[in-house]
Amino acid sequence: MSEETAYTNPALQPDENEAKLAFLPRDIAAPLQSLRAKMQTKTSATKTETIEQPAPLWETLSGRLREHIGAATFNRWFEAITATLSAERPHSLRLAFPTRFKRDWVEQHYDCLILAFWREIEPDGIIHLVVIPSPKAAGEELKKAQVIYFPTIPTETRPVVNEIASSALFAAIQGKDRQWLRDEAIASTSDTVVRFTGEQFNQDDHDVFMQLVSVGSRYPAGEYVTATAHSLLKALGRGTGKSQHDQLEAEIKRLKSATFEIKTRRFTYFGNLIHDAKKDEKSGHWTFRLNENLMPLYGVDGYTLIDWEQRKQLKGDLARWLQLEIARHAKPFPVKVETLHRLSGSRNKELRDFRRKLKSALDTLKTAGHIKEWRIDETDLVHVARGEAITDSQRRHLAPSKPPSRER
């Protein structure tokens, strides 16, 4: 889809330049007269393909788009466009955008969707996305260039926020053990304060949240994002039956309804993980908005990418919580069993019961290749070696720096 550019050549304008051409030498004037004649012929031929305003058809198409992606998103990207339609069938619809940024963004994210809706109206029709700059184009480009995105997430990974991983916000508990909390202090590291109001989160909720962030990372933060329930469930490694759809709906509701406060050395945040969500019962599409105010949590060194396929193979709430806590450390430091008991949000009242469960979870991680070995020493400190499980970036971080060369 190419950008259209209008231009004129003063030497080829009719009437007023005819006299000027007459005074030019023949070897110069003749080529210019020939070129002007060709341009006029091309212009006349173009005018025979009448372009008309496609009011009824564009209203139908835009209505489908507005319903599918939400009014706010539609207004942001489509409100200022001009739609024109070729008179000949099959109709060719041209959507002209005031800035290249808008055209490129719509082409990247909605091209297939627009064409699919257009083909329902005009089975053999085609779409052209073009740019016709407006007087405000420069300002628009600057403004849109400042749109904030979540970090780019590689397909095979999911992002976990380090300060959340080392807390009981997403506790290592089963669904039946959830509690309703009201402005409750959540166990976290000494550098972070977390408070929570709502139905308690667990590791299943964390998986859903990481998946929503992965899907939403391709869109500006705070924009509506659409995904099918089926695709979300498949990405989570779950079945697609009614019970799984009901579970997903309950988890998305929890992520939207619960509020939490997180206070770090860098900032303090109050709010929800997602602004709102809507489900189309007929199509099975979910439309949701991630909270753009969470962006500071995804700053440099603020999150860790985990292997998603390995994550989906893990069983057990504590094993999954430990995976995220361990993955954020290139070389995990020894931690007290009592500290892990507190930070994981475990419901085991007796420390000896938790220790037994912890050993089983560490064995699970070792078997799955997340860690190389582990041990609990006589002072109840848990030692973990990750071996080959560390990421390339963590490996580079651990590599000793080369001493500066000495010139002789």
C-alpha positions as CSV (number, residue, x, y, z in Angstrom):
1,M,0.0,0.0,0.0
2,S,1.8,3.1,-1.3
3,E,1.6,6.7,-0.2
4,E,-0.1,9.0,-2.7
5,T,1.6,12.3,-3.5
6,A,0.1,15.2,-5.5
7,Y,2.5,17.4,-7.5
8,T,2.4,20.0,-10.3
9,N,5.0,21.2,-12.7
10,P,4.7,25.0,-13.5
11,A,6.2,24.5,-16.9
12,L,3.4,22.1,-17.8
13,Q,0.4,24.3,-16.8
14,P,-2.1,25.1,-19.6
15,D,-3.0,28.5,-21.1
16,E,-0.7,30.7,-19.0
17,N,2.4,28.8,-20.1
18,E,1.5,28.4,-23.7
19,A,3.0,31.8,-24.7
20,K,6.1,31.0,-22.7
21,L,6.6,27.8,-24.6
22,A,6.3,29.7,-27.9
23,F,9.4,31.7,-27.1
24,L,11.5,28.7,-26.2
25,P,13.8,27.1,-28.8
26,R,12.1,24.3,-30.7
27,D,14.4,21.5,-29.4
28,I,13.4,22.5,-25.8
29,A,9.7,23.5,-26.4
30,A,8.8,20.3,-28.3
31,P,9.6,17.8,-25.6
32,L,7.8,20.0,-23.0
33,Q,4.6,20.3,-25.2
34,S,4.6,16.5,-25.7
35,L,5.0,15.9,-22.0
36,R,2.2,18.3,-21.2
37,A,-0.1,16.6,-23.7
38,K,0.6,13.2,-22.1
39,M,0.0,14.6,-18.6
40,Q,-3.4,16.1,-19.7
41,T,-4.4,12.8,-21.4
42,K,-3.5,10.9,-18.2
43,T,-5.5,13.4,-16.1
44,S,-8.5,13.0,-18.4
45,A,-8.4,9.3,-18.2
46,T,-8.2,9.4,-14.4
47,K,-11.3,11.7,-14.3
48,T,-13.4,9.1,-16.2
49,E,-13.0,6.8,-13.2
50,T,-15.4,8.8,-11.0
51,I,-14.8,8.7,-7.3
52,E,-17.8,9.2,-5.1
53,Q,-18.3,9.6,-1.3
54,P,-19.3,6.1,-0.1
55,A,-21.6,7.3,2.7
56,P,-23.9,4.2,3.1
57,L,-21.1,1.6,2.6
58,W,-18.5,3.4,4.7
59,E,-21.1,3.9,7.5
60,T,-21.7,0.1,7.5
61,L,-18.0,-0.7,7.5
62,S,-17.1,1.9,10.1
63,G,-20.0,0.7,12.3
64,R,-18.6,-2.8,12.3
65,L,-15.1,-1.5,13.1
66,R,-16.4,0.7,15.9
67,E,-18.3,-2.2,17.5
68,H,-15.4,-4.6,17.2
69,I,-12.5,-2.4,18.5
70,G,-14.5,0.0,20.7
71,A,-15.5,3.7,20.2
72,A,-12.5,5.2,21.9
73,T,-10.0,3.2,19.7
74,F,-12.0,3.8,16.6
75,N,-12.1,7.6,17.2
76,R,-8.4,7.8,17.8
77,W,-7.4,6.1,14.6
78,F,-10.3,6.4,12.1
79,E,-12.2,9.6,12.9
80,A,-10.0,12.0,10.8
81,I,-9.8,9.8,7.7
82,T,-11.5,10.5,4.3
83,A,-13.2,7.6,2.6
84,T,-13.8,7.5,-1.2
85,L,-15.1,4.8,-3.4
86,S,-14.6,4.0,-7.1
87,A,-17.8,4.0,-9.2
88,E,-17.0,0.8,-11.0
89,R,-17.7,-2.6,-9.6
90,P,-16.1,-4.3,-7.8
91,H,-15.7,-1.2,-5.6
92,S,-12.2,-0.1,-4.5
93,L,-12.4,1.7,-1.2
94,R,-9.7,4.3,-0.5
95,L,-9.1,5.4,3.1
96,A,-7.0,8.5,3.3
97,F,-5.2,9.3,6.5
98,P,-3.8,12.7,7.6
99,T,-0.5,11.3,8.7
100,R,1.8,8.5,7.7
101,F,2.0,7.3,11.4
102,K,-1.8,6.7,11.5
103,R,-1.8,5.0,8.1
104,D,1.1,2.7,9.0
105,W,-0.3,1.9,12.5
106,V,-3.7,1.0,11.1
107,E,-2.1,-1.0,8.3
108,Q,-0.1,-3.0,10.8
109,H,-2.9,-3.7,13.3
110,Y,-6.2,-3.6,11.4
111,D,-5.5,-4.2,7.7
112,C,-6.8,-7.8,7.7
113,L,-9.8,-6.8,9.9
114,I,-10.8,-3.9,7.6
115,L,-10.5,-6.1,4.5
116,A,-12.5,-8.9,6.1
117,F,-15.4,-6.6,7.0
118,W,-15.2,-4.9,3.5
119,R,-15.4,-8.3,1.8
120,E,-18.6,-9.0,3.6
121,I,-20.0,-5.9,2.0
122,E,-18.2,-6.0,-1.3
123,P,-17.1,-9.7,-1.9
124,D,-14.5,-8.8,-4.6
125,G,-13.6,-5.3,-3.3
126,I,-10.1,-4.1,-2.4
127,I,-8.8,-1.6,0.2
128,H,-6.2,1.1,-0.3
129,L,-4.7,2.9,2.7
130,V,-3.1,6.2,1.6
131,V,-1.7,9.4,3.1
132,I,-3.1,12.8,2.3
133,P,-1.3,15.2,4.8
134,S,-3.4,17.8,6.6
135,P,-2.1,21.2,7.9
136,K,-1.8,19.5,11.3
137,A,0.1,16.5,10.0
138,A,3.4,17.5,11.6
139,G,1.8,18.0,15.0
140,E,0.0,14.7,14.7
141,E,3.2,12.8,13.8
142,L,5.0,14.3,16.8
143,K,2.1,13.4,19.1
144,K,1.7,9.9,17.9
145,A,5.4,9.3,18.0
146,Q,5.1,9.7,21.8
147,V,2.6,6.9,22.2
148,I,3.8,4.5,24.9
149,Y,4.0,0.7,24.4
150,F,4.6,-2.1,26.7
151,P,8.0,-3.8,26.0
152,T,8.2,-6.0,23.0
153,I,7.6,-9.6,24.2
154,P,9.2,-12.4,22.1
155,T,6.5,-15.0,21.2
156,E,8.1,-17.8,23.2
157,T,8.3,-15.9,26.4
158,R,6.1,-14.0,28.9
159,P,7.0,-11.1,31.1
160,V,7.0,-11.3,34.9
161,V,7.5,-8.1,37.0
162,N,10.3,-8.7,39.4
163,E,8.8,-6.8,42.3
164,I,5.6,-8.8,41.9
165,A,7.3,-12.1,41.5
166,S,9.0,-11.6,44.9
167,S,5.7,-11.1,46.7
168,A,2.5,-12.9,47.6
169,L,0.4,-10.7,45.2
170,F,-0.1,-13.8,43.1
171,A,0.0,-16.3,45.9
172,A,1.0,-20.0,45.7
173,I,-2.5,-21.2,46.7
174,Q,-5.3,-23.1,45.1
175,G,-8.5,-21.5,44.0
176,K,-10.5,-22.9,46.9
177,D,-8.0,-21.2,49.3
178,R,-8.7,-17.7,48.0
179,Q,-9.6,-15.1,50.6
180,W,-11.4,-11.7,50.3
181,L,-9.0,-9.0,51.5
182,R,-9.6,-5.4,52.2
183,D,-6.5,-3.1,52.2
184,E,-4.5,-6.0,53.4
185,A,-0.7,-5.9,53.6
186,I,0.8,-8.5,51.2
187,A,4.1,-10.2,51.9
188,S,6.9,-8.7,49.8
189,T,10.6,-7.9,50.0
190,S,11.9,-5.2,52.3
191,D,12.2,-2.7,49.4
192,T,8.6,-3.0,48.3
193,V,5.2,-2.4,50.0
194,V,2.1,-4.1,48.6
195,R,-1.5,-3.8,49.8
196,F,-4.5,-5.5,48.3
197,T,-8.3,-5.2,48.1
198,G,-10.4,-7.9,46.5
199,E,-10.5,-11.6,45.8
200,Q,-7.0,-13.0,46.2
201,F,-4.9,-13.7,43.1
202,N,-3.1,-17.0,42.6
203,Q,-0.7,-18.4,39.9
204,D,-3.5,-19.1,37.4
205,D,-4.4,-15.4,37.6
206,H,-0.7,-14.6,37.1
207,D,-0.6,-16.7,33.9
208,V,-3.7,-14.9,32.5
209,F,-2.2,-11.5,33.3
210,M,1.1,-12.4,31.7
211,Q,-0.7,-13.6,28.6
212,L,-2.8,-10.4,28.4
213,V,0.4,-8.3,28.7
214,S,1.9,-10.4,25.9
215,V,-1.0,-9.8,23.6
216,G,-1.4,-6.1,24.6
217,S,2.3,-5.4,24.0
218,R,1.7,-4.9,20.3
219,Y,-0.7,-2.0,21.0
220,P,-0.3,1.4,22.6
221,A,-0.6,1.2,26.4
222,G,-4.2,1.9,27.5
223,E,-5.7,1.1,24.1
224,Y,-8.4,-1.6,23.7
225,V,-7.0,-5.0,22.7
226,T,-9.1,-7.8,21.1
227,A,-8.4,-11.5,21.4
228,T,-10.6,-14.6,21.1
229,A,-11.2,-16.6,24.3
230,H,-10.2,-19.7,22.3
231,S,-6.8,-18.2,21.4
232,L,-6.2,-17.1,25.0
233,L,-7.0,-20.5,26.4
234,K,-4.8,-22.3,23.8
235,A,-1.9,-19.9,24.6
236,L,-2.4,-20.7,28.3
237,G,-2.1,-24.4,27.5
238,R,-5.7,-25.1,28.7
239,G,-8.7,-26.9,27.2
240,T,-11.4,-25.0,25.4
241,G,-14.5,-26.5,27.1
242,K,-17.2,-24.6,29.0
243,S,-15.4,-24.9,32.3
244,Q,-12.2,-23.4,31.0
245,H,-14.1,-20.5,29.4
246,D,-15.9,-19.9,32.7
247,Q,-12.5,-20.0,34.5
248,L,-11.0,-17.5,32.1
249,E,-14.0,-15.1,32.6
250,A,-13.7,-15.3,36.4
251,E,-9.9,-14.6,36.2
252,I,-10.3,-11.6,33.9
253,K,-13.1,-10.3,36.2
254,R,-10.7,-10.7,39.2
255,L,-7.9,-8.9,37.5
256,K,-10.2,-6.0,36.7
257,S,-12.1,-5.8,40.0
258,A,-9.3,-6.1,42.5
259,T,-7.2,-3.1,43.4
260,F,-3.7,-3.0,44.8
261,E,-1.0,-0.5,45.9
262,I,2.6,-1.1,45.2
263,K,5.2,1.2,46.6
264,T,8.8,0.9,45.5
265,R,11.9,3.2,45.8
266,R,11.0,4.6,42.4
267,F,7.3,5.2,42.5
268,T,3.9,4.4,44.1
269,Y,0.9,3.0,42.3
270,F,-2.7,2.6,43.2
271,G,-5.2,0.9,40.9
272,N,-6.2,-2.1,38.8
273,L,-4.2,-4.3,36.5
274,I,-6.7,-3.8,33.7
275,H,-9.1,-0.9,33.2
276,D,-12.1,-2.9,31.9
277,A,-13.0,-5.8,29.7
278,K,-15.9,-6.9,27.5
279,K,-16.9,-10.2,26.1
280,D,-18.9,-10.7,22.9
281,E,-21.0,-13.8,23.7
282,K,-21.6,-14.6,20.0
283,S,-18.1,-14.4,18.6
284,G,-16.3,-15.3,21.8
285,H,-14.0,-12.2,21.5
286,W,-12.6,-10.5,24.6
287,T,-11.8,-6.8,24.4
288,F,-9.7,-5.4,27.3
289,R,-7.5,-2.4,28.2
290,L,-4.3,-2.9,30.2
291,N,-3.6,-0.2,32.7
292,E,-1.0,2.1,31.1
293,N,0.0,3.4,34.6
294,L,1.7,0.1,35.2
295,M,4.4,1.0,32.6
296,P,7.0,1.9,35.3
297,L,6.9,-1.7,36.4
298,Y,8.1,-2.7,32.9
299,G,11.1,-0.4,32.8
300,V,14.7,-1.5,32.2
301,D,15.6,-4.3,34.6
302,G,12.0,-4.2,36.0
303,Y,10.9,-7.5,34.5
304,T,12.1,-10.9,33.5
305,L,11.2,-12.9,30.4
306,I,10.4,-16.6,31.2
307,D,10.2,-19.5,28.9
308,W,6.4,-19.9,28.3
309,E,6.4,-23.5,27.1
310,Q,8.3,-24.6,30.2
311,R,6.0,-22.6,32.4
312,K,2.9,-24.4,31.0
313,Q,4.4,-27.8,31.7
314,L,4.9,-27.0,35.4
315,K,2.4,-28.5,37.9
316,G,1.8,-27.2,41.4
317,D,1.2,-23.7,42.8
318,L,4.4,-23.5,44.8
319,A,6.6,-24.8,41.9
320,R,5.1,-22.1,39.6
321,W,5.7,-19.4,42.2
322,L,9.2,-20.5,42.7
323,Q,9.9,-20.6,39.0
324,L,9.2,-16.9,38.7
325,E,11.1,-15.9,41.8
326,I,14.1,-17.9,40.8
327,A,14.1,-16.9,37.1
328,R,14.6,-13.3,38.0
329,H,18.0,-14.0,39.5
330,A,21.0,-15.0,37.4
331,K,22.6,-16.4,40.5
332,P,20.0,-16.8,43.3
333,F,21.2,-16.0,46.8
334,P,20.4,-18.3,49.7
335,V,17.0,-17.6,51.3
336,K,15.5,-18.8,54.5
337,V,12.7,-21.4,54.3
338,E,10.6,-19.1,56.5
339,T,11.1,-16.2,54.1
340,L,9.9,-18.3,51.1
341,H,6.9,-19.4,53.3
342,R,6.0,-15.8,53.9
343,L,6.6,-14.4,50.4
344,S,4.8,-17.2,48.6
345,G,1.6,-16.6,50.6
346,S,1.4,-20.3,51.4
347,R,-1.6,-21.5,53.5
348,N,0.6,-24.1,55.4
349,K,0.4,-23.1,59.0
350,E,3.2,-25.3,60.1
351,L,6.7,-24.5,58.7
352,R,7.6,-28.2,58.6
353,D,4.6,-28.8,56.3
354,F,5.7,-26.0,54.1
355,R,9.3,-27.3,54.1
356,R,8.1,-30.7,52.9
357,K,6.0,-29.0,50.1
358,L,9.0,-26.8,49.2
359,K,11.3,-29.8,48.7
360,S,8.8,-31.4,46.4
361,A,8.4,-28.2,44.4
362,L,12.2,-27.8,44.1
363,D,12.5,-31.4,42.8
364,T,9.8,-30.5,40.2
365,L,11.9,-27.6,39.0
366,K,15.0,-29.7,38.9
367,T,13.3,-32.4,36.9
368,A,11.9,-29.8,34.5
369,G,15.3,-28.2,33.9
370,H,14.6,-24.9,35.6
371,I,17.4,-25.4,38.1
372,K,20.4,-27.7,38.2
373,E,20.5,-28.5,41.9
374,W,19.2,-27.4,45.3
375,R,19.8,-28.0,49.0
376,I,18.6,-26.8,52.4
377,D,21.5,-26.4,54.8
378,E,21.6,-26.8,58.6
379,T,20.6,-23.1,59.2
380,D,17.5,-23.7,57.0
381,L,18.8,-21.6,54.1
382,V,17.7,-22.7,50.6
383,H,20.6,-22.8,48.1
384,V,19.7,-23.0,44.4
385,A,22.0,-23.4,41.3
386,R,20.4,-22.6,38.0
387,G,23.1,-24.1,35.8
388,E,22.2,-23.9,32.1
389,A,18.8,-22.4,32.8
390,I,19.9,-18.8,33.0
391,T,19.2,-16.6,30.0
392,D,21.8,-15.3,27.6
393,S,21.4,-11.8,29.0
394,Q,21.9,-13.1,32.5
395,R,24.9,-15.1,31.3
396,R,26.4,-11.9,29.9
397,H,25.8,-10.1,33.1
398,L,27.6,-12.8,35.1
399,A,30.6,-12.9,32.7
400,P,33.7,-11.1,34.1
401,S,34.5,-7.9,32.4
402,K,37.7,-7.9,30.4
403,P,40.5,-5.9,31.9
404,P,41.4,-2.8,30.0
405,S,44.3,-3.3,27.5
406,R,47.6,-1.6,28.3
407,E,49.3,0.2,25.5
408,R,53.1,-0.2,25.4
